[in-house]
């Protein structure tokens, strides 16, 4: 983390590619991050920002059996989170629980709540409904969307329904509408697809090439933000989604991800590629 002339840092033993805020932690600013090591046992780190905001400290360190490609915290239980992982030859997804007395244990182990094992292709992400308690989960691979029923007390997850995006679309990720538990947006190579979870059918789409990321505005209904390869950030009103209502300039190269701030309307975080031209290579 960086701000101004100073920054806050935390070092990991292995490379990592995902981090998630712990939404259900109302007492602290907390994060979960997972490592991506091919040869070593991977780790999940529970981090907390000190009350003075000057330091990130590790509150818990847990072993994870595989490379972690996606991690997302449960919005209503701070001890539960999901991971998408790779075994080197295949992908899997699971729901995990941090042990209750992890701070008092010598080597605390994550408890596997459920495995999301209905996929046969590469799994891209697991989505939680961001607006509170919900016993449903969404998982996506390159061709399919699955809706799951999660029972954490009985440590089980069952597929409620699924559908295919079709051979012409390769799904890469998505976002669950915080204002409507039955609506989800999925990103593909050439479009953003909107699905009704009650029927598990596609109900609309925005035809845009190379959309890499998407997020709903949690403060305003019908507002969606997209991150795109060639044209940066666009703001959409889904009631009239033929053209964007706003374009945010400033990205000269590929934009990979976008997130809306959950507290401040209009504050958007983006991740993009910065290309440099080296006049002289030494």
Residue pairs with C-beta under 8 A, 6 or more apart in sequence:
1 7
1 8
1 9
1 56
2 8
8 49
8 53
8 54
8 55
8 56
9 56
10 45
10 47
10 56
10 58
12 33
12 35
12 43
12 45
13 35
13 43
14 35
14 36
14 37
14 40
14 42
14 43
15 35
15 36
15 37
16 33
16 34
16 35
16 36
16 68
17 36
17 68
17 69
18 33
18 34
18 68
18 69
18 70
18 71
19 31
19 32
19 33
19 71
20 31
20 32
20 33
20 71
20 72
20 73
20 81
21 29
21 30
21 31
21 73
22 30
22 31
22 32
22 46
22 73
22 78
23 73
23 74
23 75
23 78
23 130
23 262
24 73
24 74
24 75
24 76
24 77
24 78
25 78
28 48
28 49
29 48
29 49
30 46
30 47
30 48
30 49
30 59
30 78
31 46
31 47
31 48
31 56
32 44
32 45
32 46
32 47
32 71
32 73
32 81
33 44
33 45
33 47
33 71
34 42
34 43
34 44
34 45
34 64
34 68
34 71
34 83
35 42
35 43
35 44
35 45
35 64
35 67
35 68
36 42
36 67
36 68
36 69
37 67
38 67
38 88
41 63
41 64
41 65
42 63
42 64
42 65
42 66
42 67
42 68
42 85
43 61
43 62
43 63
43 64
44 61
44 62
44 63
44 64
44 68
44 71
44 81
44 83
44 96
44 110
45 58
45 60
45 61
45 62
46 58
46 59
46 60
46 61
46 62
46 98
47 56
47 57
47 58
47 59
48 56
48 57
48 59
49 55
49 56
50 56
50 57
59 103
60 98
60 102
60 103
60 108
62 98
62 102
62 108
62 109
62 110
63 109
63 110
64 83
64 85
64 110
65 85
66 85
66 86
66 87
66 92
67 85
67 86
67 87
67 88
68 83
68 84
68 85
69 84
69 85
69 86
69 91
70 82
70 83
70 84
70 93
70 123
70 124
70 125
70 126
71 81
71 82
71 83
71 84
72 81
72 82
72 125
72 126
72 127
72 128
73 80
73 81
73 128
74 80
74 81
74 82
74 128
75 128
75 129
75 130
75 131
75 132
75 133
76 132
76 133
76 134
77 152
79 97
79 98
79 99
79 100
80 95
80 96
80 97
80 98
80 113
80 152
81 95
81 96
81 98
82 93
82 94
82 95
82 96
82 116
82 126
82 128
82 137
83 93
83 94
83 96
83 126
84 91
84 92
84 93
84 123
84 124
84 125
84 126
85 91
85 92
85 93
85 94
86 92
91 119
91 121
91 122
91 123
91 141
92 115
92 116
92 117
92 119
92 123
93 115
93 116
93 117
93 119
93 123
93 126
93 139
94 112
94 113
94 114
94 115
94 116
95 112
95 113
95 114
95 115
95 116
95 137
95 150
95 152
95 157
96 110
96 111
96 112
96 113
97 110
97 111
97 112
97 113
97 152
98 108
98 110
98 111
99 105
99 108
99 109
99 110
99 111
102 108
112 155
113 150
113 152
113 155
113 157
114 150
114 151
114 152
114 155
114 156
114 157
115 157
116 123
116 126
116 137
116 139
116 146
116 148
116 157
118 146
118 159
118 162
119 139
119 141
119 144
119 146
120 141
121 141
121 142
121 143
121 144
122 141
122 142
123 139
123 140
123 141
124 140
124 141
124 142
124 171
124 172
124 173
125 139
125 140
125 173
125 174
126 137
126 138
126 139
127 137
127 138
127 139
127 140
127 174
127 175
127 176
127 184
128 134
128 137
128 176
129 136
129 176
129 178
129 181
130 176
130 178
130 218
130 262
131 178
131 179
131 181
131 218
134 181
135 149
135 150
135 151
136 147
136 148
136 149
136 150
136 160
136 181
136 197
137 147
137 148
137 150
137 157
138 145
138 146
138 147
138 148
138 174
138 176
138 184
138 197
139 145
139 146
139 148
140 146
140 171
140 173
140 174
140 186
141 171
142 170
142 171
142 172
143 164
143 165
143 166
143 167
143 169
143 170
143 171
144 162
144 163
144 164
144 165
144 171
145 162
145 163
145 165
145 171
145 174
145 184
145 186
145 195
145 200
146 159
146 161
146 162
147 159
147 160
147 161
147 162
147 197
147 200
148 157
148 158
148 159
148 160
149 157
149 158
149 160
150 156
150 157
151 157
161 197
161 200
162 200
163 195
163 200
163 201
163 202
165 171
165 186
165 188
165 193
165 202
168 190
169 188
169 189
169 190
169 191
169 193
170 188
170 189
171 186
171 187
171 188
171 193
172 187
172 188
172 189
172 212
173 186
173 187
173 213
173 214
174 184
174 185
174 186
174 187
174 214
175 184
175 185
175 214
175 215
175 216
175 224
176 183
176 184
176 216
177 183
177 184
177 185
177 216
178 216
178 218
179 216
179 221
179 222
181 197
182 196
182 197
182 198
183 194
183 195
183 196
183 197
184 194
184 195
184 197
185 192
185 193
185 194
185 195
185 214
185 216
185 224
186 192
186 193
186 194
186 195
187 193
187 211
187 212
187 213
187 214
187 226
188 211
189 209
189 210
190 207
190 208
190 209
190 210
191 205
191 206
191 207
191 208
191 211
192 205
192 206
192 208
192 211
192 214
192 224
192 226
193 202
193 204
193 205
194 202
194 203
194 204
194 205
194 238
195 201
195 202
195 203
196 203
204 238
204 241
206 226
206 236
206 241
208 226
208 228
208 234
209 228
209 229
209 230
210 228
210 229
210 230
210 254
211 226
211 227
211 228
211 229
212 227
212 228
212 229
212 254
212 255
212 256
212 257
213 226
213 227
213 255
213 256
213 257
213 258
213 271
214 224
214 225
214 226
214 227
214 258
215 224
215 225
215 258
215 259
215 260
216 223
216 224
216 225
216 260
217 223
217 224
217 225
217 260
217 265
218 260
218 262
219 260
219 265
220 265
222 237
222 238
222 239
223 235
223 236
223 237
223 238
224 235
224 236
224 238
224 241
225 233
225 234
225 235
225 236
225 258
225 260
225 268
226 233
226 234
226 236
226 244
226 258
227 233
227 255
227 256
227 257
227 258
227 270
227 271
227 272
228 234
228 255
229 254
229 255
230 254
231 247
232 247
232 248
232 249
232 250
232 251
232 255
232 272
233 247
233 248
233 251
233 255
233 258
233 268
233 270
234 244
234 246
234 247
234 248
235 244
235 245
235 246
235 247
235 248
236 244
236 245
237 245
248 268
251 270
251 272
252 275
253 272
253 273
253 274
253 275
254 272
254 273
255 270
255 271
255 272
255 273
256 271
256 272
256 273
257 270
257 271
258 268
258 269
258 270
258 271
259 268
259 269
259 270
260 267
260 268
260 269
261 267
261 268
261 269
